[in-house]
Amino acid sequence: MTATHHAELARVTRNGFVESRHYGSVVVLDPDGRVALSAGVPDEPVLPRSTLKPVQALACLIAATAAPGSARGGEALTGPALAIAAGSHTGDDRHVTVVRAMLAAAGLTEDALGCPEDWPEDEATRERLFRVGAQRDRIRMNCSGKHAAMLVASARRNWSTHDYLDPAHPVQRETADTVARLAGTPVTHLAVDGCGAPLFGLPLTGLARTFQALVTAPAGTDEARVAAAMRRHPEYVGGWHGHPNTDLMRALPGVLAKGGAEGVLAVATPDGHAVAVKAIDGSPRATTAIALAALDAAGVPVGGAEALRRVPVLGGGVPVGAITADIDWTAGPSRSEEGN
């Protein structure tokens, strides 16, 4: 598929001059699962990156609750712990406390984490650690919650923990099956994510279906538990200050949102609408605005998040323009190409 099939999704304007444009694909699903709107190539496979974390958290919860000899083997994956398993936290001390408690519940320490060492994304926390001479740490890495959940599930099932990132490991096989089940399509590609965990490729439309499945799941199901944890504890999905996923869920209560690296984002609303976005240049800076514009175009009320539909462009520290969505809904393969 050539880049010409991707749609224009957003524009960066500085002092009235269009400085940059973001291209990619976007798809919106109706509550009944039909495609309401699409632009670009939404059936082309993408690597969802951290946007897939809610489904990975679900797989860990399913595995943990199936632990033999326990009615509820997933008690370590509830509340903030389940939210941080589905999130990309910013390394705040409150995040670290939850991840440490998850590991302790599994009888493990931080040494068991297989994610890379990193600085926290939270600026205040990072500067404080710099001042005291701290070093990069695995538990501060934004994927440590997901890794801790994989370790919890493995420990509960008496699976090995030293090789939990191996694609052949039971926790990763459970994850691949869960991704395919919720997406309604086979995994198209197996890769390695930035944190070292297996990454499962699927079409953008399938990614939207996974979020739709989470928000429409019957109460009491594991899918509903993941969605509820993320909605109740959005600061553990992202962070307390200026995190777009957290800000979106706070602005529109009941909405589920999770972004990932390389310009991927999926959002689902309480009534079952779902949108997935991929910016082909890999930049995430416009994805929230694009998702909100797509939902608005499909008739979904998004007025509570109006402030998130414009990303300020600064000049000398003051706004001189904005990044806004400008979706070309006509862009994509021709009908003859789609039939080939």
C-alpha positions as CSV (number, residue, x, y, z in Angstrom):
1,M,0.0,0.0,0.0
2,T,1.4,3.3,-1.0
3,A,1.4,6.5,1.2
4,T,-0.9,8.2,-1.3
5,H,-3.8,6.1,0.0
6,H,-3.5,7.6,3.4
7,A,-5.8,10.5,4.3
8,E,-4.9,13.9,5.5
9,L,-5.9,13.9,9.2
10,A,-4.6,17.1,10.8
11,R,-2.9,20.4,10.1
12,V,-0.3,22.4,12.0
13,T,-0.9,26.2,11.5
14,R,1.5,28.9,12.7
15,N,0.5,32.5,12.4
16,G,-2.0,31.6,9.6
17,F,0.6,29.5,7.7
18,V,0.0,25.7,7.3
19,E,3.4,24.5,8.5
20,S,2.8,20.7,8.6
21,R,0.2,18.1,7.8
22,H,-0.4,14.7,9.4
23,Y,-1.6,11.8,7.2
24,G,-2.8,8.4,8.1
25,S,-6.0,6.4,8.6
26,V,-9.0,6.5,10.9
27,V,-12.1,4.4,11.3
28,V,-15.3,4.9,13.4
29,L,-17.6,2.0,14.3
30,D,-21.3,2.3,15.1
31,P,-22.5,0.6,18.3
32,D,-23.7,-2.3,16.1
33,G,-20.1,-2.8,14.9
34,R,-20.6,-1.4,11.4
35,V,-18.1,1.0,9.9
36,A,-19.7,4.5,10.2
37,L,-16.9,6.5,8.8
38,S,-13.4,5.7,7.5
39,A,-10.5,7.5,5.8
40,G,-7.2,6.2,4.5
41,V,-6.6,2.4,4.7
42,P,-8.2,1.3,8.0
43,D,-8.0,-2.4,7.0
44,E,-4.2,-2.2,6.5
45,P,-2.4,-3.9,9.4
46,V,-0.7,-1.7,12.0
47,L,1.4,-2.3,15.1
48,P,-0.9,-0.9,17.9
49,R,2.0,-0.5,20.4
50,S,0.7,0.5,23.8
51,T,-2.8,1.0,22.5
52,L,-3.1,-2.7,22.9
53,K,-2.3,-2.7,26.6
54,P,-6.0,-2.9,27.8
55,V,-6.3,-6.2,25.9
56,Q,-3.0,-7.4,27.3
57,A,-4.2,-6.5,30.8
58,L,-7.4,-8.5,30.0
59,A,-5.4,-11.5,29.0
60,C,-3.5,-11.4,32.3
61,L,-6.7,-11.0,34.3
62,I,-8.2,-14.0,32.4
63,A,-5.1,-16.1,33.1
64,A,-4.9,-15.1,36.8
65,T,-8.6,-15.7,37.5
66,A,-8.3,-19.2,36.0
67,A,-5.7,-20.1,38.6
68,P,-6.5,-23.5,40.1
69,G,-7.5,-23.7,43.7
70,S,-8.7,-20.1,43.9
71,A,-12.1,-18.7,43.3
72,R,-10.5,-15.4,42.4
73,G,-7.0,-15.7,41.4
74,G,-6.8,-12.2,40.1
75,E,-7.2,-10.2,43.4
76,A,-3.8,-8.6,42.6
77,L,-5.3,-7.2,39.4
78,T,-8.1,-4.9,40.6
79,G,-8.6,-1.2,41.0
80,P,-5.5,0.9,40.3
81,A,-3.4,-2.2,39.7
82,L,-5.7,-3.3,36.8
83,A,-5.7,0.3,35.4
84,I,-1.9,0.5,35.5
85,A,-1.7,-2.9,33.8
86,A,-3.7,-1.4,31.0
87,G,-1.9,1.9,31.0
88,S,1.3,3.7,30.2
89,H,2.1,5.4,33.5
90,T,4.4,8.4,34.0
91,G,6.6,7.0,36.8
92,D,5.1,9.0,39.6
93,D,5.8,7.5,43.1
94,R,2.2,6.6,43.3
95,H,2.5,4.5,40.2
96,V,5.6,2.8,41.5
97,T,3.9,1.9,44.8
98,V,1.1,0.1,42.9
99,V,3.6,-1.8,40.7
100,R,5.7,-2.9,43.7
101,A,2.5,-4.1,45.4
102,M,1.6,-6.2,42.3
103,L,5.0,-7.8,42.3
104,A,4.9,-8.5,46.0
105,A,1.5,-10.2,45.6
106,A,3.2,-12.5,43.1
107,G,6.1,-13.1,45.5
108,L,8.5,-11.2,43.2
109,T,10.7,-8.1,43.3
110,E,11.6,-5.5,40.7
111,D,14.4,-7.7,39.5
112,A,11.8,-9.9,37.8
113,L,10.7,-7.1,35.4
114,G,11.9,-7.6,31.9
115,C,11.2,-4.1,30.6
116,P,14.2,-1.7,30.0
117,E,15.5,0.7,32.6
118,D,14.2,4.2,32.1
119,W,13.6,7.6,33.6
120,P,10.0,8.5,34.7
121,E,8.0,10.6,32.1
122,D,6.6,12.8,34.9
123,E,8.8,15.9,34.8
124,A,8.7,16.7,38.5
125,T,9.6,13.2,39.5
126,R,12.4,13.0,37.0
127,E,14.0,16.2,38.1
128,R,13.7,15.1,41.8
129,L,15.5,11.9,41.0
130,F,18.2,13.8,39.0
131,R,18.9,16.0,42.1
132,V,19.4,13.0,44.4
133,G,21.6,11.2,41.9
134,A,19.2,8.3,41.1
135,Q,19.7,6.1,38.1
136,R,17.3,4.8,35.4
137,D,15.0,2.1,36.9
138,R,12.8,-0.6,35.3
139,I,9.9,0.1,37.7
140,R,9.8,3.8,36.5
141,M,9.5,2.7,32.8
142,N,6.0,3.4,31.5
143,C,5.3,-0.3,30.7
144,S,6.2,-1.7,34.1
145,G,2.6,-2.1,35.1
146,K,1.9,-4.3,32.1
147,H,5.0,-6.3,32.8
148,A,4.0,-6.7,36.4
149,A,0.6,-8.0,35.3
150,M,2.2,-10.6,33.1
151,L,4.3,-11.7,36.1
152,V,1.3,-11.8,38.4
153,A,-0.6,-14.0,35.9
154,S,2.4,-16.3,35.4
155,A,2.9,-16.7,39.2
156,R,-0.8,-17.4,39.8
157,R,-0.7,-20.2,37.2
158,N,2.6,-21.6,38.3
159,W,4.1,-20.7,34.9
160,S,7.8,-19.7,34.7
161,T,8.5,-16.1,35.2
162,H,12.1,-15.7,33.9
163,D,10.9,-16.2,30.3
164,Y,7.5,-14.5,30.4
165,L,8.4,-12.3,27.4
166,D,8.9,-15.3,25.1
167,P,6.1,-15.4,22.5
168,A,5.7,-19.1,23.2
169,H,5.1,-18.5,26.9
170,P,1.6,-19.4,28.1
171,V,0.8,-15.8,29.1
172,Q,1.8,-14.5,25.6
173,R,-0.2,-17.3,23.9
174,E,-3.2,-16.2,26.1
175,T,-2.6,-12.6,25.0
176,A,-2.5,-13.5,21.3
177,D,-5.7,-15.5,21.6
178,T,-7.4,-12.6,23.4
179,V,-6.3,-10.0,20.9
180,A,-7.7,-12.1,18.0
181,R,-10.9,-12.9,19.8
182,L,-11.8,-9.2,20.6
183,A,-10.5,-7.9,17.2
184,G,-12.5,-10.5,15.3
185,T,-9.5,-11.0,13.1
186,P,-6.3,-13.1,13.2
187,V,-3.1,-11.5,14.4
188,T,-1.3,-10.3,11.2
189,H,2.2,-9.8,12.5
190,L,4.3,-10.7,15.5
191,A,6.9,-8.1,16.6
192,V,8.7,-6.9,19.7
193,D,7.5,-3.8,21.4
194,G,9.8,-1.1,22.7
195,C,9.4,-2.6,26.2
196,G,10.5,-6.0,25.0
197,A,7.0,-7.6,25.1
198,P,5.5,-9.4,22.2
199,L,3.5,-7.1,20.0
200,F,0.5,-8.3,17.9
201,G,-0.3,-6.5,14.6
202,L,-3.9,-6.2,13.4
203,P,-5.9,-4.0,11.1
204,L,-7.0,-0.6,12.5
205,T,-10.6,-1.7,12.2
206,G,-9.8,-4.7,14.4
207,L,-8.2,-2.4,17.0
208,A,-11.4,-0.3,17.1
209,R,-13.4,-3.6,17.7
210,T,-11.2,-4.5,20.7
211,F,-12.1,-1.2,22.4
212,Q,-15.8,-1.6,21.5
213,A,-15.8,-5.1,23.0
214,L,-14.4,-3.7,26.3
215,V,-17.0,-0.9,26.7
216,T,-20.0,-3.0,25.7
217,A,-19.1,-6.1,27.7
218,P,-21.7,-7.3,30.2
219,A,-21.2,-6.3,33.8
220,G,-19.2,-8.8,35.8
221,T,-17.1,-10.0,32.9
222,D,-13.3,-9.6,32.8
223,E,-13.7,-7.3,29.9
224,A,-16.0,-5.0,31.9
225,R,-13.6,-5.1,34.8
226,V,-10.7,-3.8,32.7
227,A,-12.9,-1.0,31.3
228,A,-14.2,-0.1,34.7
229,A,-10.7,0.1,36.3
230,M,-9.5,2.4,33.5
231,R,-12.4,4.7,33.8
232,R,-12.3,4.9,37.6
233,H,-8.6,5.3,37.8
234,P,-7.5,7.3,34.6
235,E,-4.5,8.7,36.5
236,Y,-3.1,5.2,36.5
237,V,-3.7,4.7,32.8
238,G,-1.6,7.8,32.2
239,G,-0.6,10.4,34.8
240,W,-1.9,13.1,37.1
241,H,-0.6,16.0,35.0
242,G,-1.2,16.7,31.3
243,H,-1.5,13.2,30.0
244,P,-3.8,13.1,26.9
245,N,-5.4,9.7,27.7
246,T,-6.1,10.7,31.3
247,D,-7.4,14.1,30.3
248,L,-9.7,12.7,27.7
249,M,-11.3,10.2,30.1
250,R,-11.7,12.9,32.7
251,A,-13.3,15.2,30.2
252,L,-15.7,12.6,28.9
253,P,-16.7,10.3,31.8
254,G,-17.4,6.8,30.6
255,V,-15.1,7.0,27.6
256,L,-12.2,4.6,27.3
257,A,-9.0,5.9,25.7
258,K,-5.5,4.5,25.2
259,G,-2.8,5.7,22.9
260,G,0.5,4.1,21.8
261,A,3.8,5.0,20.2
262,E,4.0,5.8,16.5
263,G,0.8,7.7,16.4
264,V,-1.8,5.1,17.4
265,L,-4.9,5.8,19.5
266,A,-8.2,4.0,20.2
267,V,-11.2,5.5,21.9
268,A,-14.6,4.0,22.7
269,T,-17.7,5.7,24.1
270,P,-20.2,4.3,26.6
271,D,-22.8,3.7,23.9
272,G,-20.4,1.6,21.9
273,H,-19.0,3.9,19.3
274,A,-15.3,3.3,18.7
275,V,-12.6,5.0,16.8
276,A,-9.0,4.1,16.0
277,V,-6.4,6.4,14.5
278,K,-3.0,5.8,13.0
279,A,-0.8,8.8,12.0
280,I,1.6,7.4,9.4
281,D,4.4,9.7,10.4
282,G,4.4,8.2,13.9
283,S,3.6,11.5,15.7
284,P,1.0,11.3,18.5
285,R,0.6,15.0,18.9
286,A,-2.7,15.3,16.9
287,T,-4.2,11.8,17.5
288,T,-6.6,13.0,20.3
289,A,-7.9,15.9,18.2
290,I,-8.3,13.5,15.3
291,A,-10.3,10.9,17.3
292,L,-12.6,13.6,18.7
293,A,-13.2,15.1,15.3
294,A,-14.0,11.6,13.9
295,L,-16.5,10.9,16.7
296,D,-18.0,14.3,16.2
297,A,-18.4,13.6,12.5
298,A,-20.2,10.4,13.4
299,G,-22.7,12.3,15.6
300,V,-21.2,11.5,19.0
301,P,-21.3,14.3,21.5
302,V,-17.8,15.3,22.5
303,G,-18.4,18.9,23.7
304,G,-16.9,18.2,27.1
305,A,-13.5,17.7,25.5
306,E,-13.5,20.8,23.4
307,A,-10.2,22.0,24.9
308,L,-8.5,18.8,23.6
309,R,-9.5,19.4,20.0
310,R,-6.8,22.1,19.6
311,V,-3.1,21.6,20.5
312,P,-1.4,25.0,20.9
313,V,1.5,25.9,18.6
314,L,3.9,28.2,20.5
315,G,6.0,31.0,19.4
316,G,8.2,32.6,22.1
317,G,6.2,30.7,24.7
318,V,2.8,32.0,23.7
319,P,0.2,30.4,21.3
320,V,0.6,31.6,17.7
321,G,-1.4,28.8,16.1
322,A,-2.8,25.3,16.7
323,I,-2.8,21.7,15.6
324,T,-6.3,20.8,14.6
325,A,-8.0,17.8,12.9
326,D,-8.9,18.2,9.3
327,I,-9.9,14.7,8.1
328,D,-10.2,14.0,4.4
329,W,-13.0,11.4,4.5
330,T,-12.7,10.9,0.7
331,A,-9.1,9.5,0.8
332,G,-8.4,5.9,0.4
333,P,-8.1,3.1,-2.2
334,S,-10.4,3.3,-5.2
335,R,-13.3,0.8,-5.4
336,S,-11.5,-1.2,-8.1
337,E,-8.5,-1.5,-5.9
338,E,-10.6,-2.6,-2.9
339,G,-12.0,-5.4,-5.0
340,N,-8.6,-6.8,-6.1
